[in-house]
Amino acid sequence: MAARSARWHNALKLALQSEEGVKNVFQLATTNANNTAPHVRSHIIRDHIIHPYFPSLPLLLTTTDIRTPKVTQIESNPNHRVEALFWIKATNEQFRVSGRAAIYPSPELQENKGIEGVGEVYDAFRSQGWDWERERQRQFDNVGAHMRASWCRPVPGSPMESYSDAEKWPVKVAKPGEEGYDAKNYEQARGNFALVLIDPIEVDYIELGVMPNRRTKFVKQDSGDERWKEVILVP
Ligand SMILES: Cc1cc2nc3c(=O)[nH]c(=O)nc-3n(C[C@H](O)[C@H](O)[C@H](O)COP(=O)(O)O)c2cc1C
């Protein structure tokens, strides 16, 4: 059992807290289906999921529309490898987190596009009866009505005739009990909403706020008390 949280993760959480203005944005990189080109886009980190038995092995939580190309890209990568990049201007730090992605879509999807998380952390959650669908619902209800409406649009990335086509789409999707609630829109948005979890394997941490600058590679170990081997690198 790993006893304490990872040094890189403490640094990341502190750095995220010190951000001003738009917070929690990172870049998520994937490889395309035939592994010939990278793709990268901005995402929001919504939570850090930590099992009490594995405080040093956090899962980074973001969310997406199950219909976006990134989902197919992640699925077609043999180990569902992704890279997440955080640049925190306030602290002058960069965190490059390489890991495996798991995707939890609506259980009602006929064609299940989900990728179950594998490994000891997911096993521990599973044996505890942890319910990823409940987490998905919690995250869905936590976002704003404007954001929820984005999951009622046609397939992201598909061509449209003109910008004005967008005027027909719902602007807000309220939750049950809220003013303007529309069950059809709410269910449609909920059906397209998916959790994306990143299970970190290696972290490249660059500190440009200290002189001389520091760069440290953290490599996840399969067992032992120290779950992250630290290697000091030339920045
Ligand atoms: C600041 C910012 C934050 C974003 N956050 C997310 C996010 O958390 N999840 C998401 O699916 N898309 C997010 N997007 C949109 C994505 O960058 C991207 O355009 C969209 O998901 C389609 O990605 P894909 O075609 O590469 O799959 C964000 C965009 C910006 C500019």
The ligand as an SDF file (V2000), in Angstrom:
LIG
                    3D

 31 33  0  0  0  0  0  0  0  0999 V2000
  -10.3340   26.3010  -22.6460 C   0  0  0  0  0  0  0  0  0  0  0  0
  -10.9630   25.0960  -23.2870 C   0  0  0  0  0  0  0  0  0  0  0  0
  -11.3690   24.0290  -22.5070 C   0  0  0  0  0  0  0  0  0  0  0  0
  -11.9470   22.9000  -23.0890 C   0  0  0  0  0  0  0  0  0  0  0  0
  -12.3220   21.8550  -22.2830 N   0  0  0  0  0  0  0  0  0  0  0  0
  -12.8370   20.7360  -22.8470 C   0  0  0  0  0  0  0  0  0  0  0  0
  -13.1700   19.6130  -22.0420 C   0  0  0  0  0  0  0  0  0  0  0  0
  -12.9860   19.5810  -20.8060 O   0  0  0  0  0  0  0  0  0  0  0  0
  -13.6750   18.5310  -22.6720 N   0  0  0  0  0  0  0  0  0  0  0  0
  -13.8680   18.4910  -24.0310 C   0  0  0  0  0  0  0  0  0  0  0  0
  -14.3290   17.4660  -24.5380 O   0  0  0  0  0  0  0  0  0  0  0  0
  -13.5670   19.5300  -24.8080 N   0  0  0  0  0  0  0  0  0  0  0  0
  -13.0440   20.6520  -24.2610 C   0  0  0  0  0  0  0  0  0  0  0  0
  -12.7360   21.7100  -25.0570 N   0  0  0  0  0  0  0  0  0  0  0  0
  -12.9280   21.5780  -26.5360 C   0  0  0  0  0  0  0  0  0  0  0  0
  -11.7750   20.7440  -27.1030 C   0  0  0  0  0  0  0  0  0  0  0  0
  -10.5760   21.4920  -27.0650 O   0  0  0  0  0  0  0  0  0  0  0  0
  -12.0310   20.2340  -28.5190 C   0  0  0  0  0  0  0  0  0  0  0  0
  -12.2130   21.2860  -29.4030 O   0  0  0  0  0  0  0  0  0  0  0  0
  -13.2420   19.3080  -28.6050 C   0  0  0  0  0  0  0  0  0  0  0  0
  -13.3430   18.4810  -27.4570 O   0  0  0  0  0  0  0  0  0  0  0  0
  -13.1330   18.3990  -29.8490 C   0  0  0  0  0  0  0  0  0  0  0  0
  -12.0070   17.5770  -29.6790 O   0  0  0  0  0  0  0  0  0  0  0  0
  -11.5480   16.4610  -30.7170 P   0  0  0  0  0  0  0  0  0  0  0  0
  -12.1550   16.7990  -32.0380 O   0  0  0  0  0  0  0  0  0  0  0  0
  -10.0450   16.5670  -30.7600 O   0  0  0  0  0  0  0  0  0  0  0  0
  -12.0000   15.1580  -30.1550 O   0  0  0  0  0  0  0  0  0  0  0  0
  -12.1390   22.8510  -24.4980 C   0  0  0  0  0  0  0  0  0  0  0  0
  -11.7140   23.9290  -25.2860 C   0  0  0  0  0  0  0  0  0  0  0  0
  -11.1500   25.0330  -24.7080 C   0  0  0  0  0  0  0  0  0  0  0  0
  -10.6990   26.1700  -25.5920 C   0  0  0  0  0  0  0  0  0  0  0  0
  1  2  1  0
  2  3  1  0
  2 30  2  0
  3  4  2  0
  4  5  1  0
  4 28  1  0
  5  6  2  0
  6  7  1  0
  6 13  1  0
  7  8  2  0
  7  9  1  0
  9 10  1  0
 10 11  2  0
 10 12  1  0
 12 13  2  0
 13 14  1  0
 14 15  1  0
 14 28  1  0
 15 16  1  0
 16 17  1  0
 16 18  1  0
 18 19  1  0
 18 20  1  0
 20 21  1  0
 20 22  1  0
 22 23  1  0
 23 24  1  0
 24 25  2  0
 24 26  1  0
 24 27  1  0
 28 29  2  0
 29 30  1  0
 30 31  1  0
M  END
$$$$
